[in-house]
């Protein structure tokens, strides 16, 4: 079959090259955006007197028919037609005849695909942002239930200071809130119209790019035709924002995996989000968070691939850029899937507060509170740190907690310690002492939750 671009060619495309270069098996998902952009472009051509009104009507009717055929699975995809643009144009010609060829006036596949991709990615960014918000809402609800559930806070995965589960969950809320902001911000850069840049130099036809932009919901037009057809910053930015979402989900996954193990016993995942072992009947494996953790590497790998893809390309369009689509399609699908499974998993999670509380009392987690108590007596912090450390050493040597030391034992280390010290050595006192904005005190966490709900509204 003669290619739509084949006028200067005398030799048929190699059969393997035809299959190797075709993108229809993945860019077919852009058909709605391709037809949407084509319809507005067609209307603009007629509005500007570039094509006749009756020609535009014929083309528009034909595009509606092509869209319906694709939606109903009636249009077969073929490698010889290369991509979604050629499939739409070729089928349009079959339906309405040579007038279909006028649709491609004043545009190129270069600005066409950039427009399609921006239209698609704009919708997907909105969907991801909404999915992040849904997960945040679930986190806030769970945090509210566990404002007073005390657990160990960790540094280096060692018991550090007591915190509350509500406070811990709200840390992930904040991470996701930055993610949501990033998708809102990058959407503005996505939402610029490349159409009208043609192959690379613009077009001699009197088109109205601003009108097309308005009709397609773009905030403006790309201001340089060379950049417009060769820019994939918006794809890379989306990939980077997605990689950060996945990094946050992966960190959370790691904690859920640890917490659900018998060694921690802090939580239990619903059977709906776990699997068993083919050989060990007692096992309940945290497959959902493990898969999310694994898929984070996949998304980060795509980001690295996109950066590498673009780093050596001269202006303007190069066929290498076809490779952006499989990566960004998979990124979006992966992120949306992970957000969905994570949301469902947290809705059904079971928490064991008594196990968390017991763990919070292990490892001398109120040693800092003891040092702070000494500071309030007027002792410089570095000296207070040393005194507290010496008392921890007594505990280590005798196998007891700080709360179990007698006042006499404490005063043997430093005589300035009074009986009021006992009130600061409980994990509840430690938590509620931290009323500073961003702290883990019950009242502070409740305030943070109220603020979070306001941000989500």
C-alpha positions, 0 to 999 in steps of 0.5 A: 500500500502506498504510504501517505508520505510516499511520494518521493520513495521508489522502494517499499519499506522493509517488512521488518522495518515496517513492524519495527518502526510502527507505534500503533500498538501503543499510541492507539490509546491516543485516538480520542485526543487525536480526533478531538484535536483534528476536529478543532483544527478542521473547524479553524481551517474553515473559520479562517477560509483555508478550506470550504465550510462544506468540506469541513462539515464532511471531514467532521462527520467523517471523524465522528464515524472514525471515532465510533469505529475505533470505540466499537473495535471495528477499525483494525490496526495495521503496522503499515499505517504506522501510528494513530494519526495515519490510521485516522487519516487513512480511514477518513479518506476511505469514508469521505474521499480525497477531501480528507487530505485537506485536514492535514493542511497547516499541520504536521504529525510532529505538532499533532502528536505533541498536541495529542500527548499534552491533551492525554497527559492533562487528563491523566494528571488530573486523575492522578491528582484526584487519586492522591487526594483520595488516599490523603483523605483515607490517611486523615481518617485513619490518623484521626482514629489513632491520634492517641495510639503511641508507637516508637518513632525510629531513626536508623530503624532504632527506637528513638522517641515515642510518637503517635501513629496519627502523627506518623500517618500525617507525615505521609499526608504531607508527602502526598500533599507535595505530590498533589501540588506538583501535579497541579503546577506541572499541569500548567506547563503541560497545558500549552498548545503546540499545534500550528508549529507544523513540522518545525518552522510554523506554517504560511497559512493564516491560522488562528492558534489562540482560537484553537487553544481556547477551544481545546482548553489550553491556557496558551500556545507554545511560543517557539515552533522548534521548541514546541515540536521537540519539547518533552519536558512536560513528559519528563516532569510528569515522570519525575512527579510520578517517581516521587509519588512512587518513592513516597508509596515505596517508603510507606510500603516498606514500613507496612511490610515491617510492621506486619511481620511477627517481629513487629506485629503492629498491624495486619493487612486485610486478606484482600490485600495479602497472599499465602505461600504455596508451601508454608500454610501459616504464611500471610504475605504483604504482597500489595505493599511489596508490589508497590515497592517493586513498581517504584523502581520501574517508574524511576527507571522510566524517568531515567530512560526519558532523560537519557532519551532526550539528552542528545537530540538536536532540534527539532523532532527526531524519531527517537522521541517515539520512545517517550510514549510507552514509558509515560503510558506505563508510568501513568498506569502504574502510579494510578494502579498503585494509588488505588491499591494503597487506598483500598489497603489502608481502608481495611488495615487492622492496627494493634495499639497495645503492641505499638505501646509496648514497643514504644517503651523499649529502648529507653525512648524517654532518655531525651525527655530526661535530658530536657528535664535536666536542662530545665534545672539549668544544666547545659544541654551537653552535660544533661545529655551526658548525665542521661546517657550515664543513667541509660548505662545503668539501665543497660547494665541492670536490665531495666527501663528508665521508669524502673530506676529509683530516685536514689539511683538517679541521684547517685548519678546527679544529685540535682534530680528531684522526685518530679522527674518520674512524671516526665519519663512516661511515653505519654508524657513524652508525646504530649510534651511536644506541643510545638507546631508539627509535633506529636502531642495529641492536641497538635496532631488533632490541629494538624488533622483539622488543617489537612481536612481544610486543605482537602476541601 
